[in-house]
């Protein structure tokens, strides 16, 4: 990294590592229990504010990101009401969208999430074909959301840049 290391850089690094860890925990929780804990999703959303401050975003950028998160949450709750996704999935996608903000990266996030969800569906359906007597459980779509979030993180994280000396 060519920038000067400050305590704000350390804060951004810690929050980005926490974001990645939260995505791994979210995927694990959704696989194990088909639930995404509210405390985890809230933590991801709340951690955005100090991270945005640490990386130098202004209030307008933060407000735009909040609007993006609100729109994703609204669409997600519409999908939840229609029975397409779970409520935890809607909240997690909105929390991640907050970190991404209004950019073409948001389109990539939804594309990667859709592709990961399709792969996940094939895996779940194949598992059901080999174990027909097992009870049907909902698709753990939090795994697809976490995969797309980690795709974003790998390409934009100061933590990854620090680790690879870019």
C-alpha positions as protocol buffer text, in pm:
chain_id: "A"
residue {
  index: 1
  type: UNK
  ca { x: 0 y: 0 z: 0 }
}
residue {
  index: 2
  type: UNK
  ca { x: 132 y: 340 z: -87 }
}
residue {
  index: 3
  type: UNK
  ca { x: -80 y: 535 z: 162 }
}
residue {
  index: 4
  type: UNK
  ca { x: 42 y: 632 z: 505 }
}
residue {
  index: 5
  type: UNK
  ca { x: -63 y: 393 z: 781 }
}
residue {
  index: 6
  type: UNK
  ca { x: -284 y: 560 z: 1042 }
}
residue {
  index: 7
  type: UNK
  ca { x: -517 y: 442 z: 1313 }
}
residue {
  index: 8
  type: UNK
  ca { x: -801 y: 499 z: 1064 }
}
residue {
  index: 9
  type: UNK
  ca { x: -630 y: 254 z: 829 }
}
residue {
  index: 10
  type: UNK
  ca { x: -620 y: 4 z: 1115 }
}
residue {
  index: 11
  type: UNK
  ca { x: -988 y: 61 z: 1190 }
}
residue {
  index: 12
  type: UNK
  ca { x: -1082 y: 10 z: 824 }
}
residue {
  index: 13
  type: UNK
  ca { x: -870 y: -305 z: 811 }
}
residue {
  index: 14
  type: UNK
  ca { x: -1030 y: -447 z: 1126 }
}
residue {
  index: 15
  type: UNK
  ca { x: -1383 y: -370 z: 1007 }
}
residue {
  index: 16
  type: UNK
  ca { x: -1318 y: -524 z: 667 }
}
residue {
  index: 17
  type: UNK
  ca { x: -1185 y: -839 z: 829 }
}
residue {
  index: 18
  type: UNK
  ca { x: -1493 y: -843 z: 1054 }
}
residue {
  index: 19
  type: UNK
  ca { x: -1714 y: -807 z: 744 }
}
residue {
  index: 20
  type: UNK
  ca { x: -1552 y: -1112 z: 583 }
}
residue {
  index: 21
  type: UNK
  ca { x: -1580 y: -1310 z: 906 }
}
residue {
  index: 22
  type: UNK
  ca { x: -1947 y: -1211 z: 936 }
}
residue {
  index: 23
  type: UNK
  ca { x: -2014 y: -1343 z: 585 }
}
residue {
  index: 24
  type: UNK
  ca { x: -1854 y: -1676 z: 673 }
}
residue {
  index: 25
  type: UNK
  ca { x: -2059 y: -1695 z: 995 }
}
residue {
  index: 26
  type: UNK
  ca { x: -2376 y: -1605 z: 803 }
}
residue {
  index: 27
  type: UNK
  ca { x: -2315 y: -1883 z: 551 }
}
residue {
  index: 28
  type: UNK
  ca { x: -2245 y: -2132 z: 830 }
}
residue {
  index: 29
  type: UNK
  ca { x: -2556 y: -2033 z: 1026 }
}
residue {
  index: 30
  type: UNK
  ca { x: -2775 y: -2059 z: 717 }
}
residue {
  index: 31
  type: UNK
  ca { x: -2637 y: -2403 z: 630 }
}
residue {
  index: 32
  type: UNK
  ca { x: -2674 y: -2531 z: 986 }
}
residue {
  index: 33
  type: UNK
  ca { x: -3005 y: -2378 z: 1093 }
}
residue {
  index: 34
  type: UNK
  ca { x: -3155 y: -2214 z: 782 }
}
residue {
  index: 35
  type: UNK
  ca { x: -3161 y: -1890 z: 980 }
}
residue {
  index: 36
  type: UNK
  ca { x: -2956 y: -1573 z: 970 }
}
residue {
  index: 37
  type: UNK
  ca { x: -2922 y: -1412 z: 1313 }
}
residue {
  index: 38
  type: UNK
  ca { x: -3049 y: -1055 z: 1338 }
}
residue {
  index: 39
  type: UNK
  ca { x: -2752 y: -958 z: 1556 }
}
residue {
  index: 40
  type: UNK
  ca { x: -2516 y: -1060 z: 1276 }
}
residue {
  index: 41
  type: UNK
  ca { x: -2699 y: -868 z: 1005 }
}
residue {
  index: 42
  type: UNK
  ca { x: -2735 y: -565 z: 1231 }
}
residue {
  index: 43
  type: UNK
  ca { x: -2365 y: -581 z: 1310 }
}
residue {
  index: 44
  type: UNK
  ca { x: -2277 y: -578 z: 940 }
}
residue {
  index: 45
  type: UNK
  ca { x: -2503 y: -278 z: 880 }
}
residue {
  index: 46
  type: UNK
  ca { x: -2384 y: -84 z: 1185 }
}
residue {
  index: 47
  type: UNK
  ca { x: -2016 y: -151 z: 1110 }
}
residue {
  index: 48
  type: UNK
  ca { x: -2059 y: 28 z: 778 }
}
residue {
  index: 49
  type: UNK
  ca { x: -2068 y: 371 z: 945 }
}
residue {
  index: 50
  type: UNK
  ca { x: -1728 y: 361 z: 1118 }
}
residue {
  index: 51
  type: UNK
  ca { x: -1579 y: 191 z: 813 }
}
residue {
  index: 52
  type: UNK
  ca { x: -1713 y: 460 z: 578 }
}
residue {
  index: 53
  type: UNK
  ca { x: -1572 y: 726 z: 809 }
}
residue {
  index: 54
  type: UNK
  ca { x: -1235 y: 549 z: 832 }
}
residue {
  index: 55
  type: UNK
  ca { x: -1197 y: 524 z: 453 }
}
residue {
  index: 56
  type: UNK
  ca { x: -1298 y: 887 z: 406 }
}
residue {
  index: 57
  type: UNK
  ca { x: -1650 y: 874 z: 269 }
}
residue {
  index: 58
  type: UNK
  ca { x: -1844 y: 1197 z: 304 }
}
residue {
  index: 59
  type: UNK
  ca { x: -2195 y: 1235 z: 436 }
}
residue {
  index: 60
  type: UNK
  ca { x: -2342 y: 1239 z: 86 }
}
residue {
  index: 61
  type: UNK
  ca { x: -2177 y: 907 z: 0 }
}
residue {
  index: 62
  type: UNK
  ca { x: -2299 y: 758 z: 326 }
}
residue {
  index: 63
  type: UNK
  ca { x: -2653 y: 885 z: 261 }
}
residue {
  index: 64
  type: UNK
  ca { x: -2653 y: 739 z: -90 }
}
residue {
  index: 65
  type: UNK
  ca { x: -2532 y: 405 z: 45 }
}
residue {
  index: 66
  type: UNK
  ca { x: -2808 y: 415 z: 308 }
}
residue {
  index: 67
  type: UNK
  ca { x: -3064 y: 480 z: 35 }
}
residue {
  index: 68
  type: UNK
  ca { x: -2929 y: 185 z: -166 }
}
residue {
  index: 69
  type: UNK
  ca { x: -2956 y: -37 z: 143 }
}
residue {
  index: 70
  type: UNK
  ca { x: -3312 y: 83 z: 203 }
}
residue {
  index: 71
  type: UNK
  ca { x: -3416 y: 10 z: -156 }
}
residue {
  index: 72
  type: UNK
  ca { x: -3260 y: -338 z: -143 }
}
residue {
  index: 73
  type: UNK
  ca { x: -3435 y: -399 z: 190 }
}
residue {
  index: 74
  type: UNK
  ca { x: -3769 y: -288 z: 41 }
}
residue {
  index: 75
  type: UNK
  ca { x: -3730 y: -514 z: -262 }
}
residue {
  index: 76
  type: UNK
  ca { x: -3613 y: -796 z: -36 }
}
residue {
  index: 77
  type: UNK
  ca { x: -3916 y: -764 z: 188 }
}
residue {
  index: 78
  type: UNK
  ca { x: -4135 y: -771 z: -122 }
}
residue {
  index: 79
  type: UNK
  ca { x: -3969 y: -1096 z: -223 }
}
residue {
  index: 80
  type: UNK
  ca { x: -4009 y: -1224 z: 133 }
}
residue {
  index: 81
  type: UNK
  ca { x: -4380 y: -1139 z: 127 }
}
residue {
  index: 82
  type: UNK
  ca { x: -4410 y: -1330 z: -200 }
}
residue {
  index: 83
  type: UNK
  ca { x: -4240 y: -1631 z: -42 }
}
residue {
  index: 84
  type: UNK
  ca { x: -3937 y: -1616 z: -270 }
}
residue {
  index: 85
  type: UNK
  ca { x: -3667 y: -1556 z: -7 }
}
residue {
  index: 86
  type: UNK
  ca { x: -3643 y: -1554 z: 370 }
}
residue {
  index: 87
  type: UNK
  ca { x: -3657 y: -1242 z: 583 }
}
residue {
  index: 88
  type: UNK
  ca { x: -3299 y: -1293 z: 698 }
}
residue {
  index: 89
  type: UNK
  ca { x: -3186 y: -1313 z: 336 }
}
residue {
  index: 90
  type: UNK
  ca { x: -3356 y: -979 z: 263 }
}
residue {
  index: 91
  type: UNK
  ca { x: -3189 y: -814 z: 562 }
}
residue {
  index: 92
  type: UNK
  ca { x: -2844 y: -957 z: 487 }
}
residue {
  index: 93
  type: UNK
  ca { x: -2858 y: -849 z: 121 }
}
residue {
  index: 94
  type: UNK
  ca { x: -2953 y: -497 z: 232 }
}
residue {
  index: 95
  type: UNK
  ca { x: -2669 y: -482 z: 485 }
}
residue {
  index: 96
  type: UNK
  ca { x: -2419 y: -590 z: 219 }
}
residue {
  index: 97
  type: UNK
  ca { x: -2564 y: -344 z: -34 }
}
residue {
  index: 98
  type: UNK
  ca { x: -2495 y: -70 z: 218 }
}
residue {
  index: 99
  type: UNK
  ca { x: -2123 y: -148 z: 196 }
}
residue {
  index: 100
  type: UNK
  ca { x: -2131 y: -160 z: -185 }
}
residue {
  index: 101
  type: UNK
  ca { x: -2330 y: 158 z: -240 }
}
residue {
  index: 102
  type: UNK
  ca { x: -2459 y: 288 z: -569 }
}
residue {
  index: 103
  type: UNK
  ca { x: -2217 y: 158 z: -829 }
}
residue {
  index: 104
  type: UNK
  ca { x: -2187 y: -102 z: -1101 }
}
residue {
  index: 105
  type: UNK
  ca { x: -2048 y: -327 z: -828 }
}
residue {
  index: 106
  type: UNK
  ca { x: -2405 y: -363 z: -703 }
}
residue {
  index: 107
  type: UNK
  ca { x: -2503 y: -519 z: -1036 }
}
residue {
  index: 108
  type: UNK
  ca { x: -2209 y: -758 z: -1009 }
}
residue {
  index: 109
  type: UNK
  ca { x: -2312 y: -840 z: -651 }
}
residue {
  index: 110
  type: UNK
  ca { x: -2661 y: -942 z: -764 }
}
residue {
  index: 111
  type: UNK
  ca { x: -2524 y: -1133 z: -1063 }
}
residue {
  index: 112
  type: UNK
  ca { x: -2275 y: -1330 z: -850 }
}
residue {
  index: 113
  type: UNK
  ca { x: -2546 y: -1386 z: -588 }
}
residue {
  index: 114
  type: UNK
  ca { x: -2780 y: -1523 z: -856 }
}
residue {
  index: 115
  type: UNK
  ca { x: -2514 y: -1751 z: -1002 }
}
residue {
  index: 116
  type: UNK
  ca { x: -2412 y: -1877 z: -659 }
}
residue {
  index: 117
  type: UNK
  ca { x: -2779 y: -1931 z: -575 }
}
residue {
  index: 118
  type: UNK
  ca { x: -2823 y: -2135 z: -892 }
}
residue {
  index: 119
  type: UNK
  ca { x: -2523 y: -2352 z: -810 }
}
residue {
  index: 120
  type: UNK
  ca { x: -2652 y: -2390 z: -456 }
}
residue {
  index: 121
  type: UNK
  ca { x: -2994 y: -2495 z: -585 }
}
residue {
  index: 122
  type: UNK
  ca { x: -2839 y: -2762 z: -807 }
}
residue {
  index: 123
  type: UNK
  ca { x: -2637 y: -2896 z: -512 }
}
residue {
  index: 124
  type: UNK
  ca { x: -2944 y: -2902 z: -285 }
}
residue {
  index: 125
  type: UNK
  ca { x: -3160 y: -3070 z: -551 }
}
residue {
  index: 126
  type: UNK
  ca { x: -2890 y: -3330 z: -614 }
}
residue {
  index: 127
  type: UNK
  ca { x: -2873 y: -3397 z: -241 }
}
residue {
  index: 128
  type: UNK
  ca { x: -3248 y: -3441 z: -230 }
}
residue {
  index: 129
  type: UNK
  ca { x: -3232 y: -3688 z: -517 }
}
residue {
  index: 130
  type: UNK
  ca { x: -2986 y: -3906 z: -325 }
}
residue {
  index: 131
  type: UNK
  ca { x: -3176 y: -3880 z: 5 }
}
residue {
  index: 132
  type: UNK
  ca { x: -3544 y: -3885 z: -90 }
}
residue {
  index: 133
  type: UNK
  ca { x: -3671 y: -3971 z: 259 }
}
residue {
  index: 134
  type: UNK
  ca { x: -3515 y: -3670 z: 433 }
}
residue {
  index: 135
  type: UNK
  ca { x: -3736 y: -3371 z: 519 }
}
residue {
  index: 136
  type: UNK
  ca { x: -3731 y: -3085 z: 270 }
}
residue {
  index: 137
  type: UNK
  ca { x: -3554 y: -2778 z: 406 }
}
residue {
  index: 138
  type: UNK
  ca { x: -3550 y: -2433 z: 247 }
}
residue {
  index: 139
  type: UNK
  ca { x: -3257 y: -2330 z: 30 }
}
residue {
  index: 140
  type: UNK
  ca { x: -2988 y: -2159 z: 243 }
}
residue {
  index: 141
  type: UNK
  ca { x: -2971 y: -1851 z: 21 }
}
residue {
  index: 142
  type: UNK
  ca { x: -2757 y: -1671 z: 278 }
}
residue {
  index: 143
  type: UNK
  ca { x: -2471 y: -1879 z: 138 }
}
residue {
  index: 144
  type: UNK
  ca { x: -2519 y: -1719 z: -205 }
}
residue {
  index: 145
  type: UNK
  ca { x: -2540 y: -1371 z: -51 }
}
residue {
  index: 146
  type: UNK
  ca { x: -2224 y: -1435 z: 149 }
}
residue {
  index: 147
  type: UNK
  ca { x: -2041 y: -1566 z: -160 }
}
residue {
  index: 148
  type: UNK
  ca { x: -2131 y: -1252 z: -356 }
}
residue {
  index: 149
  type: UNK
  ca { x: -2033 y: -1032 z: -61 }
}
residue {
  index: 150
  type: UNK
  ca { x: -1696 y: -1208 z: -36 }
}
residue {
  index: 151
  type: UNK
  ca { x: -1647 y: -1161 z: -411 }
}
residue {
  index: 152
  type: UNK
  ca { x: -1691 y: -787 z: -355 }
}
residue {
  index: 153
  type: UNK
  ca { x: -1466 y: -796 z: -48 }
}
residue {
  index: 154
  type: UNK
  ca { x: -1185 y: -978 z: -230 }
}
residue {
  index: 155
  type: UNK
  ca { x: -1176 y: -712 z: -500 }
}
residue {
  index: 156
  type: UNK
  ca { x: -1218 y: -398 z: -287 }
}
residue {
  index: 157
  type: UNK
  ca { x: -1086 y: -465 z: 60 }
}
residue {
  index: 158
  type: UNK
  ca { x: -796 y: -274 z: 208 }
}
residue {
  index: 159
  type: UNK
  ca { x: -736 y: -591 z: 407 }
}
residue {
  index: 160
  type: UNK
  ca { x: -676 y: -796 z: 92 }
}
residue {
  index: 161
  type: UNK
  ca { x: -458 y: -520 z: -52 }
}
residue {
  index: 162
  type: UNK
  ca { x: -258 y: -508 z: 272 }
}
residue {
  index: 163
  type: UNK
  ca { x: -210 y: -885 z: 272 }
}
residue {
  index: 164
  type: UNK
  ca { x: -99 y: -898 z: -91 }
}
residue {
  index: 165
  type: UNK
  ca { x: 106 y: -575 z: -83 }
}
residue {
  index: 166
  type: UNK
  ca { x: -78 y: -424 z: -375 }
}
